[in-house]
Amino acid sequence: MGAVQLRGVSLGFGGVVLLRDWSADFPPGLTLLVGDDGAGKTSVLRLLAGQLAPQAGSVRWQGAEMAQAPAALRAQVFWRDTREDWPEITPLQWGAQCAGQHAGWSEPQWQAHLQGFGLVEHQDKEMFRLSTGSRRKALLAAALASGAALTLIDEPQAALDKASVRYLAQALAASAQLQSQRIVVVAHYDQWTGVPWGQQLVLPGAE
Ligand SMILES: Nc1ncnc2c1ncn2[C@@H]1O[C@H](COP(=O)(O)OP(=O)(O)OP(=O)(O)O)[C@@H](O)[C@H]1O
């Protein structure tokens, strides 16, 4: 399947430069994307998802420019911006939607992750009734269970209890073992030990 390749990427907003002529590869395996608050982690995930186009340079995967990727390629990406509002839907209903969108969806893994994150008691409550942490856990459980060839996870430790962070670390390791060709990118503001990262990329930071 190969890496997502960023070449000579520039990106900025309103005079603030986040990336200038930045090149990086996101190969199969686990990548930790490190950057201070506001360094552009979410923006890089959005570039990888094709939700955002760079102002210069290219973001290519499987022969396509991600911002113009055909639907078949987009279907191989799991990405949901954590800032997006949730519709009136329960975690179970949302899981069913995701199952329809991702060919590699694993129902046993979804069930296991709901259990592992302690979400079973909340799985029938609408998202807006859940705590931020529980909504985050539902998102993470779906990301992991999606089997998506390119899985993008933004600041997963935010609003998670310690037990869930431990569960997530082992679930990430297990997913990398299970699907060695899967590209999983996790953005976090700091180093994160205890996860077998294939690579760690540090963002240059806003100028
Ligand atoms: N669509 C946009 N329009 C204008 N400014 C934006 C846009 N997207 C991001 N920014 C700005 O770019 C900077 C980087 O944002 P981004 O969310 O990518 O960083 P981050 O590293 O994920 O930081 P944080 O963890 O604080 O969200 C921020 O100052 C943000 O306000």
The ligand as a Tripos MOL2 file, in Angstrom:
@<TRIPOS>MOLECULE
LIG
   31    33     1     0     0
SMALL
NO_CHARGES

@<TRIPOS>ATOM
      1 N1         -9.1420   26.5650    9.1010 N.pl3     1 LIG1
      2 C1         -8.4030   27.4060    9.8340 C.ar      1 LIG1
      3 N2         -8.5430   28.7480    9.7160 N.ar      1 LIG1
      4 C2         -7.7860   29.5960   10.4180 C.ar      1 LIG1
      5 N3         -6.8590   29.2070   11.3160 N.ar      1 LIG1
      6 C3         -6.6910   27.8970   11.5080 C.ar      1 LIG1
      7 C4         -7.4470   26.9300   10.7760 C.ar      1 LIG1
      8 N4         -7.0360   25.6930   11.1660 N.ar      1 LIG1
      9 C5         -6.0810   25.8850   12.1000 C.ar      1 LIG1
     10 N5         -5.8760   27.1960   12.3080 N.ar      1 LIG1
     11 C6         -4.8920   27.7700   13.2230 C.3       1 LIG1
     12 O1         -3.6650   27.1260   12.9910 O.3       1 LIG1
     13 C7         -2.9930   26.8510   14.2080 C.3       1 LIG1
     14 C8         -2.7170   25.3760   14.3230 C.3       1 LIG1
     15 O2         -3.9470   24.6880   14.5100 O.3       1 LIG1
     16 P1         -4.0260   23.1200   14.6920 P.3       1 LIG1
     17 O3         -5.3540   22.8180   15.2620 O.co2     1 LIG1
     18 O4         -3.6100   22.4460   13.4460 O.co2     1 LIG1
     19 O5         -2.8760   22.8700   15.7550 O.3       1 LIG1
     20 P2         -2.6820   21.7350   16.8220 P.3       1 LIG1
     21 O6         -1.2120   21.4410   16.8490 O.co2     1 LIG1
     22 O7         -3.6020   20.6030   16.5310 O.co2     1 LIG1
     23 O8         -3.0300   22.4710   18.1200 O.3       1 LIG1
     24 P3         -4.1120   22.2160   19.2470 P.3       1 LIG1
     25 O9         -3.7430   20.9020   19.8460 O.co2     1 LIG1
     26 O10        -3.9200   23.3960   20.1280 O.co2     1 LIG1
     27 O11        -5.4250   22.2070   18.4990 O.co2     1 LIG1
     28 C9         -3.8700   27.3910   15.3070 C.3       1 LIG1
     29 O12        -3.4160   28.6730   15.6440 O.3       1 LIG1
     30 C10        -5.2390   27.4580   14.6660 C.3       1 LIG1
     31 O13        -6.0100   28.4690   15.2240 O.3       1 LIG1
@<TRIPOS>BOND
     1     1     2 1
     2     2     3 ar
     3     2     7 ar
     4     3     4 ar
     5     4     5 ar
     6     5     6 ar
     7     6     7 ar
     8     6    10 ar
     9     7     8 ar
    10     8     9 ar
    11     9    10 ar
    12    10    11 1
    13    11    12 1
    14    11    30 1
    15    12    13 1
    16    13    14 1
    17    13    28 1
    18    14    15 1
    19    15    16 1
    20    16    17 2
    21    16    18 1
    22    16    19 1
    23    19    20 1
    24    20    21 2
    25    20    22 1
    26    20    23 1
    27    23    24 1
    28    24    25 2
    29    24    26 1
    30    24    27 1
    31    28    29 1
    32    28    30 1
    33    30    31 1
@<TRIPOS>SUBSTRUCTURE
     1 LIG1         1 GROUP 0 **** ****
